[in-house]
Structures are given as C-alpha cells and as structure tokens.
Amino acid sequence: MSYTELSTKAVKVRKPRNCAWCGQRINAGEIAQHRAYVFDGDFQSDYMHPECNQTMHDYPDQLDLMDGWTPGDFERPEPVSADSATERKS
C-alpha cells in the first residue's frame, strides 16, 4: 500500500460533500480541507472537516491507515472553536 499526499488546502465548499474521515455532511459554505493524493497508484481527492483532517494526521498508528478506510469508519472529533481555545489558554 502506498500513499503520497500531493496537496491539502482549506477551502469553502460550494456544494454539500461527505467527510472522508467521519462520513458526516459538510454543508455548502463551510470550511473543509481538500486533499489531493495518490493511493496505490490512483489519483484521488476528497474533503474533510478540519478537525477530522487533524485527527487523521495525529492518528497514533499511521501504518494502520495505509490500508485505507471508508467514510464513517472514524468518529468526528469535537470542533475546536475560538472560544474554547481561549478558555484552554487561561
């Protein structure tokens, strides 16, 4: 199994999408991470909630992720709001 990430960027989605990590809906107008990558020789792209994308990169067993997954295999973490981030710093 091989994975090469080509690009990732934050975008405002123009039409509803499903998150590649948690499978939940990303509504039009919401910010999401758009990824372009090569998985086992095939070009692919998808969208993720920003917190799902971060969770994927922080996942403790990266080799386990190399086998791939389907949307909904993982739960969406709680979004980090600006207010909660400020509360943690205090």
PDB file with one MODEL, atoms N, CA, C and O in Angstrom:
MODEL        1
ATOM      1  N   MET A   1       0.840  -1.175   0.000  1.00  0.00           N
ATOM      2  CA  MET A   1       0.000   0.000   0.000  1.00  0.00           C
ATOM      3  C   MET A   1       0.888   1.241   0.000  1.00  0.00           C
ATOM      4  O   MET A   1       1.867   1.314   0.743  1.00  0.00           O
ATOM      5  N   SER A   2       0.545   2.198  -0.825  1.00  0.00           N
ATOM      6  CA  SER A   2       1.321   3.432  -0.860  1.00  0.00           C
ATOM      7  C   SER A   2       0.390   4.636  -0.856  1.00  0.00           C
ATOM      8  O   SER A   2      -0.717   4.596  -1.393  1.00  0.00           O
ATOM      9  N   TYR A   3       0.868   5.700  -0.238  1.00  0.00           N
ATOM     10  CA  TYR A   3       0.097   6.942  -0.131  1.00  0.00           C
ATOM     11  C   TYR A   3       1.063   8.101  -0.282  1.00  0.00           C
ATOM     12  O   TYR A   3       2.074   8.172   0.417  1.00  0.00           O
ATOM     13  N   THR A   4       0.753   9.004  -1.193  1.00  0.00           N
ATOM     14  CA  THR A   4       1.534  10.217  -1.364  1.00  0.00           C
ATOM     15  C   THR A   4       0.571  11.386  -1.431  1.00  0.00           C
ATOM     16  O   THR A   4      -0.250  11.473  -2.344  1.00  0.00           O
ATOM     17  N   GLU A   5       0.673  12.282  -0.464  1.00  0.00           N
ATOM     18  CA  GLU A   5      -0.189  13.462  -0.455  1.00  0.00           C
ATOM     19  C   GLU A   5       0.407  14.509  -1.380  1.00  0.00           C
ATOM     20  O   GLU A   5       1.565  14.896  -1.224  1.00  0.00           O
ATOM     21  N   LEU A   6      -0.379  14.962  -2.335  1.00  0.00           N
ATOM     22  CA  LEU A   6       0.083  15.957  -3.297  1.00  0.00           C
ATOM     23  C   LEU A   6      -0.200  17.374  -2.834  1.00  0.00           C
ATOM     24  O   LEU A   6       0.646  18.259  -2.968  1.00  0.00           O
ATOM     25  N   SER A   7      -1.399  17.592  -2.285  1.00  0.00           N
ATOM     26  CA  SER A   7      -1.737  18.919  -1.777  1.00  0.00           C
ATOM     27  C   SER A   7      -2.879  18.813  -0.786  1.00  0.00           C
ATOM     28  O   SER A   7      -3.678  17.877  -0.822  1.00  0.00           O
ATOM     29  N   THR A   8      -2.934  19.781   0.088  1.00  0.00           N
ATOM     30  CA  THR A   8      -4.051  19.918   1.017  1.00  0.00           C
ATOM     31  C   THR A   8      -4.225  21.408   1.279  1.00  0.00           C
ATOM     32  O   THR A   8      -3.258  22.131   1.520  1.00  0.00           O
ATOM     33  N   LYS A   9      -5.475  21.848   1.227  1.00  0.00           N
ATOM     34  CA  LYS A   9      -5.722  23.265   1.497  1.00  0.00           C
ATOM     35  C   LYS A   9      -7.131  23.445   2.039  1.00  0.00           C
ATOM     36  O   LYS A   9      -8.031  22.650   1.768  1.00  0.00           O
ATOM     37  N   ALA A  10      -7.293  24.501   2.803  1.00  0.00           N
ATOM     38  CA  ALA A  10      -8.603  24.836   3.353  1.00  0.00           C
ATOM     39  C   ALA A  10      -9.406  25.548   2.271  1.00  0.00           C
ATOM     40  O   ALA A  10      -8.926  26.489   1.639  1.00  0.00           O
ATOM     41  N   VAL A  11     -10.617  25.088   2.073  1.00  0.00           N
ATOM     42  CA  VAL A  11     -11.498  25.683   1.057  1.00  0.00           C
ATOM     43  C   VAL A  11     -12.894  25.853   1.644  1.00  0.00           C
ATOM     44  O   VAL A  11     -13.268  25.168   2.596  1.00  0.00           O
ATOM     45  N   LYS A  12     -13.655  26.771   1.065  1.00  0.00           N
ATOM     46  CA  LYS A  12     -15.070  26.900   1.402  1.00  0.00           C
ATOM     47  C   LYS A  12     -15.815  26.077   0.354  1.00  0.00           C
ATOM     48  O   LYS A  12     -15.769  26.392  -0.835  1.00  0.00           O
ATOM     49  N   VAL A  13     -16.505  25.021   0.797  1.00  0.00           N
ATOM     50  CA  VAL A  13     -17.149  24.134  -0.168  1.00  0.00           C
ATOM     51  C   VAL A  13     -18.347  24.824  -0.813  1.00  0.00           C
ATOM     52  O   VAL A  13     -19.097  25.551  -0.161  1.00  0.00           O
ATOM     53  N   ARG A  14     -18.504  24.576  -2.111  1.00  0.00           N
ATOM     54  CA  ARG A  14     -19.587  25.209  -2.868  1.00  0.00           C
ATOM     55  C   ARG A  14     -20.846  24.359  -2.906  1.00  0.00           C
ATOM     56  O   ARG A  14     -21.941  24.876  -3.126  1.00  0.00           O
ATOM     57  N   LYS A  15     -20.694  23.070  -2.694  1.00  0.00           N
ATOM     58  CA  LYS A  15     -21.871  22.193  -2.642  1.00  0.00           C
ATOM     59  C   LYS A  15     -21.637  21.158  -1.549  1.00  0.00           C
ATOM     60  O   LYS A  15     -20.489  20.883  -1.201  1.00  0.00           O
ATOM     61  N   PRO A  16     -22.691  20.586  -1.008  1.00  0.00           N
ATOM     62  CA  PRO A  16     -22.529  19.626   0.089  1.00  0.00           C
ATOM     63  C   PRO A  16     -21.618  18.458  -0.298  1.00  0.00           C
ATOM     64  O   PRO A  16     -21.652  17.969  -1.427  1.00  0.00           O
ATOM     65  N   ARG A  17     -20.823  18.035   0.649  1.00  0.00           N
ATOM     66  CA  ARG A  17     -19.885  16.927   0.480  1.00  0.00           C
ATOM     67  C   ARG A  17     -19.998  16.040   1.711  1.00  0.00           C
ATOM     68  O   ARG A  17     -20.581  16.440   2.719  1.00  0.00           O
ATOM     69  N   ASN A  18     -19.448  14.856   1.632  1.00  0.00           N
ATOM     70  CA  ASN A  18     -19.313  13.994   2.803  1.00  0.00           C
ATOM     71  C   ASN A  18     -17.850  13.946   3.203  1.00  0.00           C
ATOM     72  O   ASN A  18     -16.965  13.864   2.351  1.00  0.00           O
ATOM     73  N   CYS A  19     -17.606  13.997   4.482  1.00  0.00           N
ATOM     74  CA  CYS A  19     -16.245  13.947   5.010  1.00  0.00           C
ATOM     75  C   CYS A  19     -15.666  12.553   4.783  1.00  0.00           C
ATOM     76  O   CYS A  19     -16.317  11.547   5.064  1.00  0.00           O
ATOM     77  N   ALA A  20     -14.438  12.503   4.273  1.00  0.00           N
ATOM     78  CA  ALA A  20     -13.781  11.227   4.000  1.00  0.00           C
ATOM     79  C   ALA A  20     -13.422  10.484   5.284  1.00  0.00           C
ATOM     80  O   ALA A  20     -13.198   9.274   5.244  1.00  0.00           O
ATOM     81  N   TRP A  21     -13.361  11.170   6.411  1.00  0.00           N
ATOM     82  CA  TRP A  21     -12.973  10.549   7.672  1.00  0.00           C
ATOM     83  C   TRP A  21     -14.186  10.033   8.442  1.00  0.00           C
ATOM     84  O   TRP A  21     -14.259   8.853   8.786  1.00  0.00           O
ATOM     85  N   CYS A  22     -15.139  10.931   8.709  1.00  0.00           N
ATOM     86  CA  CYS A  22     -16.275  10.553   9.567  1.00  0.00           C
ATOM     87  C   CYS A  22     -17.546  10.236   8.780  1.00  0.00           C
ATOM     88  O   CYS A  22     -18.476   9.637   9.321  1.00  0.00           O
ATOM     89  N   GLY A  23     -17.591  10.627   7.527  1.00  0.00           N
ATOM     90  CA  GLY A  23     -18.763  10.357   6.711  1.00  0.00           C
ATOM     91  C   GLY A  23     -19.894  11.361   6.886  1.00  0.00           C
ATOM     92  O   GLY A  23     -20.890  11.292   6.165  1.00  0.00           O
ATOM     93  N   GLN A  24     -19.764  12.294   7.832  1.00  0.00           N
ATOM     94  CA  GLN A  24     -20.818  13.288   8.048  1.00  0.00           C
ATOM     95  C   GLN A  24     -20.793  14.347   6.952  1.00  0.00           C
ATOM     96  O   GLN A  24     -19.791  14.539   6.263  1.00  0.00           O
ATOM     97  N   ARG A  25     -21.896  15.007   6.819  1.00  0.00           N
ATOM     98  CA  ARG A  25     -22.071  16.022   5.781  1.00  0.00           C
ATOM     99  C   ARG A  25     -21.247  17.273   6.082  1.00  0.00           C
ATOM    100  O   ARG A  25     -21.148  17.716   7.226  1.00  0.00           O
ATOM    101  N   ILE A  26     -20.669  17.820   5.036  1.00  0.00           N
ATOM    102  CA  ILE A  26     -20.043  19.138   5.074  1.00  0.00           C
ATOM    103  C   ILE A  26     -20.952  20.016   4.219  1.00  0.00           C
ATOM    104  O   ILE A  26     -21.052  19.810   3.009  1.00  0.00           O
ATOM    105  N   ASN A  27     -21.598  20.970   4.822  1.00  0.00           N
ATOM    106  CA  ASN A  27     -22.578  21.807   4.128  1.00  0.00           C
ATOM    107  C   ASN A  27     -21.915  22.874   3.259  1.00  0.00           C
ATOM    108  O   ASN A  27     -20.786  23.293   3.517  1.00  0.00           O
ATOM    109  N   ALA A  28     -22.634  23.300   2.232  1.00  0.00           N
ATOM    110  CA  ALA A  28     -22.158  24.379   1.374  1.00  0.00           C
ATOM    111  C   ALA A  28     -21.865  25.602   2.235  1.00  0.00           C
ATOM    112  O   ALA A  28     -22.649  25.948   3.119  1.00  0.00           O
ATOM    113  N   GLY A  29     -20.747  26.245   1.977  1.00  0.00           N
ATOM    114  CA  GLY A  29     -20.350  27.429   2.727  1.00  0.00           C
ATOM    115  C   GLY A  29     -19.439  27.134   3.903  1.00  0.00           C
ATOM    116  O   GLY A  29     -18.822  28.052   4.443  1.00  0.00           O
ATOM    117  N   GLU A  30     -19.337  25.881   4.314  1.00  0.00           N
ATOM    118  CA  GLU A  30     -18.453  25.521   5.425  1.00  0.00           C
ATOM    119  C   GLU A  30     -17.012  25.373   4.931  1.00  0.00           C
ATOM    120  O   GLU A  30     -16.767  25.108   3.755  1.00  0.00           O
ATOM    121  N   ILE A  31     -16.085  25.547   5.842  1.00  0.00           N
ATOM    122  CA  ILE A  31     -14.673  25.365   5.536  1.00  0.00           C
ATOM    123  C   ILE A  31     -14.331  23.881   5.695  1.00  0.00           C
ATOM    124  O   ILE A  31     -14.738  23.237   6.662  1.00  0.00           O
ATOM    125  N   ALA A  32     -13.584  23.360   4.735  1.00  0.00           N
ATOM    126  CA  ALA A  32     -13.148  21.967   4.776  1.00  0.00           C
ATOM    127  C   ALA A  32     -11.730  21.879   4.227  1.00  0.00           C
ATOM    128  O   ALA A  32     -11.264  22.792   3.546  1.00  0.00           O
ATOM    129  N   GLN A  33     -11.055  20.791   4.520  1.00  0.00           N
ATOM    130  CA  GLN A  33      -9.742  20.518   3.943  1.00  0.00           C
ATOM    131  C   GLN A  33      -9.953  19.702   2.678  1.00  0.00           C
ATOM    132  O   GLN A  33     -10.559  18.632   2.720  1.00  0.00           O
ATOM    133  N   HIS A  34      -9.460  20.199   1.566  1.00  0.00           N
ATOM    134  CA  HIS A  34      -9.489  19.453   0.308  1.00  0.00           C
ATOM    135  C   HIS A  34      -8.111  18.813   0.136  1.00  0.00           C
ATOM    136  O   HIS A  34      -7.087  19.496   0.173  1.00  0.00           O
ATOM    137  N   ARG A  35      -8.103  17.495  -0.053  1.00  0.00           N
ATOM    138  CA  ARG A  35      -6.842  16.766  -0.228  1.00  0.00           C
ATOM    139  C   ARG A  35      -6.783  16.167  -1.627  1.00  0.00           C
ATOM    140  O   ARG A  35      -7.781  15.665  -2.144  1.00  0.00           O
ATOM    141  N   ALA A  36      -5.612  16.226  -2.225  1.00  0.00           N
ATOM    142  CA  ALA A  36      -5.339  15.524  -3.473  1.00  0.00           C
ATOM    143  C   ALA A  36      -4.162  14.598  -3.179  1.00  0.00           C
ATOM    144  O   ALA A  36      -3.158  15.027  -2.610  1.00  0.00           O
ATOM    145  N   TYR A  37      -4.284  13.335  -3.565  1.00  0.00           N
ATOM    146  CA  TYR A  37      -3.249  12.370  -3.215  1.00  0.00           C
ATOM    147  C   TYR A  37      -3.262  11.190  -4.182  1.00  0.00           C
ATOM    148  O   TYR A  37      -4.200  11.007  -4.957  1.00  0.00           O
ATOM    149  N   VAL A  38      -2.205  10.403  -4.116  1.00  0.00           N
ATOM    150  CA  VAL A  38      -2.109   9.170  -4.893  1.00  0.00           C
ATOM    151  C   VAL A  38      -2.124   8.024  -3.905  1.00  0.00           C
ATOM    152  O   VAL A  38      -1.284   7.960  -3.008  1.00  0.00           O
ATOM    153  N   PHE A  39      -3.086   7.109  -4.065  1.00  0.00           N
ATOM    154  CA  PHE A  39      -3.205   5.940  -3.196  1.00  0.00           C
ATOM    155  C   PHE A  39      -3.124   4.696  -4.075  1.00  0.00           C
ATOM    156  O   PHE A  39      -3.966   4.487  -4.948  1.00  0.00           O
ATOM    157  N   ASP A  40      -2.123   3.889  -3.840  1.00  0.00           N
ATOM    158  CA  ASP A  40      -1.883   2.680  -4.645  1.00  0.00           C
ATOM    159  C   ASP A  40      -1.874   2.964  -6.142  1.00  0.00           C
ATOM    160  O   ASP A  40      -2.424   2.199  -6.934  1.00  0.00           O
ATOM    161  N   GLY A  41      -1.244   4.073  -6.520  1.00  0.00           N
ATOM    162  CA  GLY A  41      -1.076   4.405  -7.917  1.00  0.00           C
ATOM    163  C   GLY A  41      -2.239   5.135  -8.563  1.00  0.00           C
ATOM    164  O   GLY A  41      -2.144   5.523  -9.727  1.00  0.00           O
ATOM    165  N   ASP A  42      -3.338   5.332  -7.838  1.00  0.00           N
ATOM    166  CA  ASP A  42      -4.512   6.018  -8.385  1.00  0.00           C
ATOM    167  C   ASP A  42      -4.653   7.408  -7.771  1.00  0.00           C
ATOM    168  O   ASP A  42      -4.577   7.568  -6.552  1.00  0.00           O
ATOM    169  N   PHE A  43      -4.860   8.416  -8.630  1.00  0.00           N
ATOM    170  CA  PHE A  43      -5.107   9.762  -8.137  1.00  0.00           C
ATOM    171  C   PHE A  43      -6.483   9.808  -7.477  1.00  0.00           C
ATOM    172  O   PHE A  43      -7.457   9.279  -8.012  1.00  0.00           O
ATOM    173  N   GLN A  44      -6.553  10.445  -6.312  1.00  0.00           N
ATOM    174  CA  GLN A  44      -7.822  10.607  -5.606  1.00  0.00           C
ATOM    175  C   GLN A  44      -7.857  11.979  -4.952  1.00  0.00           C
ATOM    176  O   GLN A  44      -6.817  12.604  -4.744  1.00  0.00           O
ATOM    177  N   SER A  45      -9.047  12.439  -4.631  1.00  0.00           N
ATOM    178  CA  SER A  45      -9.196  13.669  -3.856  1.00  0.00           C
ATOM    179  C   SER A  45     -10.436  13.541  -3.001  1.00  0.00           C
ATOM    180  O   SER A  45     -11.354  12.787  -3.321  1.00  0.00           O
ATOM    181  N   ASP A  46     -10.455  14.285  -1.909  1.00  0.00           N
ATOM    182  CA  ASP A  46     -11.613  14.249  -1.017  1.00  0.00           C
ATOM    183  C   ASP A  46     -11.640  15.496  -0.159  1.00  0.00           C
ATOM    184  O   ASP A  46     -10.763  16.356  -0.245  1.00  0.00           O
ATOM    185  N   TYR A  47     -12.656  15.573   0.658  1.00  0.00           N
ATOM    186  CA  TYR A  47     -12.853  16.693   1.582  1.00  0.00           C
ATOM    187  C   TYR A  47     -12.997  16.139   2.988  1.00  0.00           C
ATOM    188  O   TYR A  47     -13.539  15.052   3.187  1.00  0.00           O
ATOM    189  N   MET A  48     -12.507  16.896   3.961  1.00  0.00           N
ATOM    190  CA  MET A  48     -12.629  16.523   5.375  1.00  0.00           C
ATOM    191  C   MET A  48     -12.932  17.758   6.199  1.00  0.00           C
ATOM    192  O   MET A  48     -12.531  18.870   5.855  1.00  0.00           O
ATOM    193  N   HIS A  49     -13.658  17.542   7.309  1.00  0.00           N
ATOM    194  CA  HIS A  49     -13.768  18.611   8.308  1.00  0.00           C
ATOM    195  C   HIS A  49     -12.337  18.922   8.773  1.00  0.00           C
ATOM    196  O   HIS A  49     -11.506  18.016   8.833  1.00  0.00           O
ATOM    197  N   PRO A  50     -12.038  20.173   9.099  1.00  0.00           N
ATOM    198  CA  PRO A  50     -10.679  20.496   9.561  1.00  0.00           C
ATOM    199  C   PRO A  50     -10.247  19.651  10.760  1.00  0.00           C
ATOM    200  O   PRO A  50      -9.095  19.224  10.836  1.00  0.00           O
ATOM    201  N   GLU A  51     -11.166  19.408  11.697  1.00  0.00           N
ATOM    202  CA  GLU A  51     -10.805  18.618  12.882  1.00  0.00           C
ATOM    203  C   GLU A  51     -10.599  17.147  12.527  1.00  0.00           C
ATOM    204  O   GLU A  51      -9.793  16.470  13.166  1.00  0.00           O
ATOM    205  N   CYS A  52     -11.307  16.647  11.529  1.00  0.00           N
ATOM    206  CA  CYS A  52     -11.099  15.255  11.083  1.00  0.00           C
ATOM    207  C   CYS A  52      -9.742  15.123  10.404  1.00  0.00           C
ATOM    208  O   CYS A  52      -9.036  14.135  10.605  1.00  0.00           O
ATOM    209  N   ASN A  53      -9.379  16.122   9.600  1.00  0.00           N
ATOM    210  CA  ASN A  53      -8.075  16.113   8.941  1.00  0.00           C
ATOM    211  C   ASN A  53      -6.952  16.113   9.977  1.00  0.00           C
ATOM    212  O   ASN A  53      -5.974  15.378   9.840  1.00  0.00           O
ATOM    213  N   GLN A  54      -7.097  16.937  11.010  1.00  0.00           N
ATOM    214  CA  GLN A  54      -6.074  16.984  12.063  1.00  0.00           C
ATOM    215  C   GLN A  54      -6.004  15.647  12.797  1.00  0.00           C
ATOM    216  O   GLN A  54      -4.914  15.163  13.104  1.00  0.00           O
ATOM    217  N   THR A  55      -7.153  15.053  13.078  1.00  0.00           N
ATOM    218  CA  THR A  55      -7.185  13.761  13.759  1.00  0.00           C
ATOM    219  C   THR A  55      -6.503  12.692  12.918  1.00  0.00           C
ATOM    220  O   THR A  55      -5.784  11.847  13.451  1.00  0.00           O
ATOM    221  N   MET A  56      -6.724  12.722  11.609  1.00  0.00           N
ATOM    222  CA  MET A  56      -6.073  11.761  10.724  1.00  0.00           C
ATOM    223  C   MET A  56      -4.552  11.895  10.819  1.00  0.00           C
ATOM    224  O   MET A  56      -3.842  10.894  10.920  1.00  0.00           O
ATOM    225  N   HIS A  57      -4.053  13.140  10.786  1.00  0.00           N
ATOM    226  CA  HIS A  57      -2.608  13.348  10.853  1.00  0.00           C
ATOM    227  C   HIS A  57      -2.038  12.999  12.227  1.00  0.00           C
ATOM    228  O   HIS A  57      -0.866  12.636  12.333  1.00  0.00           O
ATOM    229  N   ASP A  58      -2.851  13.103  13.279  1.00  0.00           N
ATOM    230  CA  ASP A  58      -2.407  12.781  14.638  1.00  0.00           C
ATOM    231  C   ASP A  58      -2.656  11.321  15.012  1.00  0.00           C
ATOM    232  O   ASP A  58      -2.283  10.894  16.105  1.00  0.00           O
ATOM    233  N   TYR A  59      -3.281  10.551  14.123  1.00  0.00           N
ATOM    234  CA  TYR A  59      -3.649   9.165  14.416  1.00  0.00           C
ATOM    235  C   TYR A  59      -2.404   8.396  14.865  1.00  0.00           C
ATOM    236  O   TYR A  59      -1.369   8.458  14.200  1.00  0.00           O
ATOM    237  N   PRO A  60      -2.491   7.672  15.984  1.00  0.00           N
ATOM    238  CA  PRO A  60      -1.294   7.043  16.556  1.00  0.00           C
ATOM    239  C   PRO A  60      -0.662   5.947  15.690  1.00  0.00           C
ATOM    240  O   PRO A  60       0.550   5.747  15.767  1.00  0.00           O
ATOM    241  N   ASP A  61      -1.429   5.240  14.881  1.00  0.00           N
ATOM    242  CA  ASP A  61      -0.872   4.158  14.073  1.00  0.00           C
ATOM    243  C   ASP A  61      -1.015   4.485  12.591  1.00  0.00           C
ATOM    244  O   ASP A  61      -1.935   4.008  11.927  1.00  0.00           O
ATOM    245  N   GLN A  62      -0.098   5.304  12.079  1.00  0.00           N
ATOM    246  CA  GLN A  62      -0.156   5.724  10.686  1.00  0.00           C
ATOM    247  C   GLN A  62      -0.073   4.546   9.717  1.00  0.00           C
ATOM    248  O   GLN A  62      -0.667   4.592   8.640  1.00  0.00           O
ATOM    249  N   LEU A  63       0.654   3.496  10.085  1.00  0.00           N
ATOM    250  CA  LEU A  63       0.740   2.323   9.210  1.00  0.00           C
ATOM    251  C   LEU A  63      -0.615   1.651   9.050  1.00  0.00           C
ATOM    252  O   LEU A  63      -0.913   1.098   7.992  1.00  0.00           O
ATOM    253  N   ASP A  64      -1.432   1.694  10.089  1.00  0.00           N
ATOM    254  CA  ASP A  64      -2.783   1.135  10.027  1.00  0.00           C
ATOM    255  C   ASP A  64      -3.625   1.879   8.993  1.00  0.00           C
ATOM    256  O   ASP A  64      -4.451   1.274   8.310  1.00  0.00           O
ATOM    257  N   LEU A  65      -3.416   3.187   8.878  1.00  0.00           N
ATOM    258  CA  LEU A  65      -4.170   3.992   7.917  1.00  0.00           C
ATOM    259  C   LEU A  65      -3.776   3.679   6.479  1.00  0.00           C
ATOM    260  O   LEU A  65      -4.559   3.923   5.561  1.00  0.00           O
ATOM    261  N   MET A  66      -2.580   3.146   6.269  1.00  0.00           N
ATOM    262  CA  MET A  66      -2.115   2.840   4.913  1.00  0.00           C
ATOM    263  C   MET A  66      -2.984   1.788   4.224  1.00  0.00           C
ATOM    264  O   MET A  66      -2.987   1.701   2.996  1.00  0.00           O
ATOM    265  N   ASP A  67      -3.716   0.994   4.996  1.00  0.00           N
ATOM    266  CA  ASP A  67      -4.614   0.006   4.398  1.00  0.00           C
ATOM    267  C   ASP A  67      -5.869   0.661   3.843  1.00  0.00           C
ATOM    268  O   ASP A  67      -6.659   0.016   3.154  1.00  0.00           O
ATOM    269  N   GLY A  68      -6.055   1.949   4.145  1.00  0.00           N
ATOM    270  CA  GLY A  68      -7.220   2.684   3.682  1.00  0.00           C
ATOM    271  C   GLY A  68      -8.385   2.560   4.655  1.00  0.00           C
ATOM    272  O   GLY A  68      -8.342   1.780   5.606  1.00  0.00           O
ATOM    273  N   TRP A  69      -9.407   3.333   4.400  1.00  0.00           N
ATOM    274  CA  TRP A  69     -10.620   3.306   5.212  1.00  0.00           C
ATOM    275  C   TRP A  69     -11.764   3.830   4.361  1.00  0.00           C
ATOM    276  O   TRP A  69     -11.551   4.362   3.271  1.00  0.00           O
ATOM    277  N   THR A  70     -12.955   3.678   4.859  1.00  0.00           N
ATOM    278  CA  THR A  70     -14.122   4.220   4.170  1.00  0.00           C
ATOM    279  C   THR A  70     -14.744   5.299   5.044  1.00  0.00           C
ATOM    280  O   THR A  70     -14.628   5.240   6.268  1.00  0.00           O
ATOM    281  N   PRO A  71     -15.405   6.289   4.437  1.00  0.00           N
ATOM    282  CA  PRO A  71     -16.027   7.344   5.233  1.00  0.00           C
ATOM    283  C   PRO A  71     -16.971   6.753   6.277  1.00  0.00           C
ATOM    284  O   PRO A  71     -17.812   5.907   5.971  1.00  0.00           O
ATOM    285  N   GLY A  72     -16.815   7.211   7.501  1.00  0.00           N
ATOM    286  CA  GLY A  72     -17.647   6.729   8.591  1.00  0.00           C
ATOM    287  C   GLY A  72     -16.949   5.718   9.474  1.00  0.00           C
ATOM    288  O   GLY A  72     -17.487   5.334  10.513  1.00  0.00           O
ATOM    289  N   ASP A  73     -15.748   5.272   9.081  1.00  0.00           N
ATOM    290  CA  ASP A  73     -15.006   4.329   9.923  1.00  0.00           C
ATOM    291  C   ASP A  73     -14.559   4.982  11.226  1.00  0.00           C
ATOM    292  O   ASP A  73     -14.343   4.291  12.222  1.00  0.00           O
ATOM    293  N   PHE A  74     -14.417   6.306  11.230  1.00  0.00           N
ATOM    294  CA  PHE A  74     -13.938   7.025  12.411  1.00  0.00           C
ATOM    295  C   PHE A  74     -14.978   8.058  12.824  1.00  0.00           C
ATOM    296  O   PHE A  74     -15.782   8.505  12.006  1.00  0.00           O
ATOM    297  N   GLU A  75     -14.955   8.428  14.081  1.00  0.00           N
ATOM    298  CA  GLU A  75     -15.886   9.436  14.583  1.00  0.00           C
ATOM    299  C   GLU A  75     -15.295  10.827  14.427  1.00  0.00           C
ATOM    300  O   GLU A  75     -14.081  11.021  14.486  1.00  0.00           O
ATOM    301  N   ARG A  76     -16.192  11.795  14.225  1.00  0.00           N
ATOM    302  CA  ARG A  76     -15.768  13.182  14.123  1.00  0.00           C
ATOM    303  C   ARG A  76     -15.451  13.716  15.510  1.00  0.00           C
ATOM    304  O   ARG A  76     -16.278  13.610  16.416  1.00  0.00           O
ATOM    305  N   PRO A  77     -14.264  14.288  15.690  1.00  0.00           N
ATOM    306  CA  PRO A  77     -13.958  14.901  16.988  1.00  0.00           C
ATOM    307  C   PRO A  77     -14.713  16.208  17.146  1.00  0.00           C
ATOM    308  O   PRO A  77     -15.221  16.763  16.172  1.00  0.00           O
ATOM    309  N   GLU A  78     -14.785  16.694  18.366  1.00  0.00           N
ATOM    310  CA  GLU A  78     -15.443  17.972  18.630  1.00  0.00           C
ATOM    311  C   GLU A  78     -14.666  19.084  17.936  1.00  0.00           C
ATOM    312  O   GLU A  78     -13.445  19.172  18.069  1.00  0.00           O
ATOM    313  N   PRO A  79     -15.378  19.934  17.194  1.00  0.00           N
ATOM    314  CA  PRO A  79     -14.696  21.073  16.567  1.00  0.00           C
ATOM    315  C   PRO A  79     -14.113  21.989  17.638  1.00  0.00           C
ATOM    316  O   PRO A  79     -14.709  22.176  18.699  1.00  0.00           O
ATOM    317  N   VAL A  80     -12.969  22.545  17.357  1.00  0.00           N
ATOM    318  CA  VAL A  80     -12.340  23.483  18.287  1.00  0.00           C
ATOM    319  C   VAL A  80     -12.772  24.881  17.895  1.00  0.00           C
ATOM    320  O   VAL A  80     -12.430  25.366  16.816  1.00  0.00           O
ATOM    321  N   SER A  81     -13.520  25.522  18.766  1.00  0.00           N
ATOM    322  CA  SER A  81     -13.961  26.892  18.491  1.00  0.00           C
ATOM    323  C   SER A  81     -12.935  27.868  19.059  1.00  0.00           C
ATOM    324  O   SER A  81     -12.115  27.502  19.901  1.00  0.00           O
ATOM    325  N   ALA A  82     -12.989  29.091  18.599  1.00  0.00           N
ATOM    326  CA  ALA A  82     -12.087  30.125  19.096  1.00  0.00           C
ATOM    327  C   ALA A  82     -12.294  30.347  20.590  1.00  0.00           C
ATOM    328  O   ALA A  82     -11.333  30.600  21.317  1.00  0.00           O
ATOM    329  N   ASP A  83     -13.555  30.253  21.061  1.00  0.00           N
ATOM    330  CA  ASP A  83     -13.847  30.459  22.478  1.00  0.00           C
ATOM    331  C   ASP A  83     -13.225  29.363  23.333  1.00  0.00           C
ATOM    332  O   ASP A  83     -12.639  29.654  24.376  1.00  0.00           O
ATOM    333  N   SER A  84     -13.343  28.102  22.905  1.00  0.00           N
ATOM    334  CA  SER A  84     -12.800  27.017  23.716  1.00  0.00           C
ATOM    335  C   SER A  84     -11.280  27.043  23.705  1.00  0.00           C
ATOM    336  O   SER A  84     -10.657  26.669  24.698  1.00  0.00           O
ATOM    337  N   ALA A  85     -10.666  27.476  22.606  1.00  0.00           N
ATOM    338  CA  ALA A  85      -9.210  27.579  22.557  1.00  0.00           C
ATOM    339  C   ALA A  85      -8.724  28.655  23.529  1.00  0.00           C
ATOM    340  O   ALA A  85      -7.690  28.489  24.176  1.00  0.00           O
ATOM    341  N   THR A  86      -9.468  29.758  23.629  1.00  0.00           N
ATOM    342  CA  THR A  86      -9.111  30.827  24.563  1.00  0.00           C
ATOM    343  C   THR A  86      -9.257  30.348  25.995  1.00  0.00           C
ATOM    344  O   THR A  86      -8.425  30.665  26.845  1.00  0.00           O
ATOM    345  N   GLU A  87     -10.319  29.578  26.274  1.00  0.00           N
ATOM    346  CA  GLU A  87     -10.541  29.068  27.627  1.00  0.00           C
ATOM    347  C   GLU A  87      -9.400  28.143  28.055  1.00  0.00           C
ATOM    348  O   GLU A  87      -8.998  28.174  29.218  1.00  0.00           O
ATOM    349  N   ARG A  88      -8.871  27.325  27.148  1.00  0.00           N
ATOM    350  CA  ARG A  88      -7.794  26.398  27.481  1.00  0.00           C
ATOM    351  C   ARG A  88      -6.512  27.128  27.829  1.00  0.00           C
ATOM    352  O   ARG A  88      -5.744  26.663  28.672  1.00  0.00           O
ATOM    353  N   LYS A  89      -6.266  28.280  27.183  1.00  0.00           N
ATOM    354  CA  LYS A  89      -5.049  29.038  27.449  1.00  0.00           C
ATOM    355  C   LYS A  89      -5.074  29.684  28.807  1.00  0.00           C
ATOM    356  O   LYS A  89      -4.017  29.961  29.374  1.00  0.00           O
ATOM    357  N   SER A  90      -6.252  29.934  29.351  1.00  0.00           N
ATOM    358  CA  SER A  90      -6.363  30.628  30.638  1.00  0.00           C
ATOM    359  C   SER A  90      -5.959  29.741  31.786  1.00  0.00           C
ATOM    360  O   SER A  90      -5.994  30.169  32.939  1.00  0.00           O
TER     361      SER A  90
ENDMDL
END
